[in-house]
Amino acid sequence: MGRPRKLLKNSTGDLTEQRRIRKEAEEAELMGMPRDLLEEMPAELRDKTARETWERILPDILREETTCNLDRDNVIMYCNAWSETMEAQRRLKRNKTDDDYQELWRRRLKDARAECRRYGRLIGMDPSSRLQRASTKVDAEDEKITAMFGGI
């Protein structure tokens, strides 16, 4: 399967002209993928908390040009996992005396948090992917300034 591929703007290695042109064409193809399914609220969301999470995170996810309909299921899974995390926390606060009950909800909370991290990473919500995007924007700004005023 190979290692994960990077976008051209995130690549740091030297690329031949032919490889750079190929990557640009691949990314252009990716950017043209449909996004219409992300604009409607999916029926698969488990409850009100999941629906609110969908509405809250969707604008940020759509800012990334590579997001398309194929990411829909990962966003749904993240929203449902977040909802389950919130439910487990509420249940743990509500009943503090029954040890068996507490253990059950602690396990569910741990599993839901792991699922949030997994699906959050897949849709680009982890800090390292955000830092990567931010550094790309800063580099682009630096290049614009250098192009305007030259190297100082």
Secondary structure, 3 states (H helix, E strand, C coil): CCCCCCCHHHCCCCCCHHHHHHHHHHHHHHHCCCCHHHHCCCCCCCCHHHHHHHHHHHHHHHCCCCCCHHHHHHHHHHHHHHHHHHHHHHHHHHCCCCHHHHHHHHHHHHHHHHHHHHHHHHCCCCHHHHHHHHHHHHHHHHHHHHHHHCCC
